[in-house]
Structures are given as structure tokens and as C-alpha cells.
Amino acid sequence: MKNKTQTIITLLCSLLIFAFGMFRIFTESLSSTPLFVAYIFAITGLIGVVTNGILLGK
């Protein structure tokens, strides 16, 4: 797999993790996921989006 394709796939997956975490934080509908886990998803997803965005921009 080419490096650019791998970076795009990783960027999308990080964005999904971030979106899931933020969805859980803003809505209280997913009670099966603890709020602590939602914050971890949001933080690590944001780090992944920023890092992969920088790598893709180079």
C-alpha cells in the first residue's frame, strides 16, 4: 500500500474515533460507553487527525 493511501485511511479512522468521542460527550444517549472513554477517544482522535493532516500536507 502506498504511503499516501495509508495516511488517508489513518486520517479517516482517526476522524471517526474523534467524532465518536465527541458524539458521546455532547449527547448522553450512549450510556454503555463511559464518559472517561469518550474523552480518551476525543483526545487521541484529535491527535491522530492533526498528525496525519500534517503528514498528508508534506
N, C-alpha and C positions, 0 to 999 in steps of 0.2 A: 504494500500500500504506500502511496506517495505521502511525503511528509505533509504537504498542504491539505490533502484529503483527511489525513488523520487529525490534523489540527482543527479542521472544520467540524468533524464529528465530535471531537472532545469539547469544542466550544458549545455546540448544541446540547450535549449532555450536561455540561455544567450549567447552562442556562435553564434546562429543565429542573435540575436539582435546586437551583436558586428560586425558580418560580414555585416549586412545591413547598419549599420552606416559607416563602413569603405568603403564599396562599394560606398555609396553616396559621401563620402569625396573625394575619388580618382577619381571617374568618375562624370562628370557633367550631366549625362543622366537623372537622376530623378529630374526634376525641380519642381515637385509637393511637394517634401519634402524639407523644408528649411534647410540650412546648419547648423543652430543652433541646430535643432532637430537631425541632423546626428551626431553632436559632443556629444550630450547628450546620444544618443544610443550607440555610441562607448565607452564612458566613463563608463556608467552604465553596459554595456555588459561585458567590461573588468573586472570590479569589481566583477560581478557575476561569471565569468569564474574562476577568481583567488580564490574567496571564496569557490565556490563549488568544485574546484580542491583540495583545502586544506582539505575540509570536506571529500571528497572521499578518499583521501590518508590516513586518520586516521583509 
